[in-house]
Amino acid sequence: MPKLTVEFNDKMNEILEQLAEEKGTTKVDVLRRAVALYKYLDGEQKDGRVSITRDNTIVKDIVLP
């Protein structure tokens, strides 16, 4: 499995720690989920199933577990 080294500023690290703690998981898992969600949203937008307007209004509700 490839390894990546990523540097985040203190604020981003705090956000990752908070999300991981709230979900009872690790920062790595939060990042994996974020990438998966990004991929999903990108596919939905490309296929026309979700629309994001210029003012960043999302025209479809997405519920996260």
N, C-alpha and C positions, 0 to 999 in steps of 0.2 A: 504494500500500500504506500503510495507517495506521501511524503511528509512536506508540510509547508511551514514556513516561519513567517508570522505576521506580527507587525508592530502596531499597537493601538495607543492612542493618547489615554490619559488617566480617565477622562469622562467616558470614553467608549468602554474601557475596561470595567468601570463601575456599572455601566448599563448591562454588560454581559454578565457580571457577577450577580446583579439584582435579578435578571431574567432567569439565570440558572437556579438561583436559590428559590425563587417563586415557583418554578416548575419541578424542583427537586432533581435537577440534572446537572450536567457540566457545561462549562462555557463552550467546549468543542461541540457538544450536542446542540446548543443554541445556534452556533454558526452553521452547522449542518442543516438544521431546520430552516434557517434563514435562506440559505442557498436553494434548498428544495422549494421553498415558498416563492422565491424570486423566479425560479424556472417555471413553476406552475403559472404564476401571474403573467409572465412573458408569453407563454404558450396560449393562455386564455385571451390575451390581448391580440396576439397575432391571428388567432382563429375567429376573432370577432365576438367572443362570448363575454368579454368584459370590456368596458369602455372607460378610458381615463381621459377626461377633457383637459383643455389647456389650463384651466384653473385648478387642476388636480382633483376634480370631483370624480369619484368612482361611481359608476352607474350599475354596480352589482355588489350585493352584500356577500362577503366571504367570512365564514365562521371558522375560527381556529379552535382546535381541541384544547 
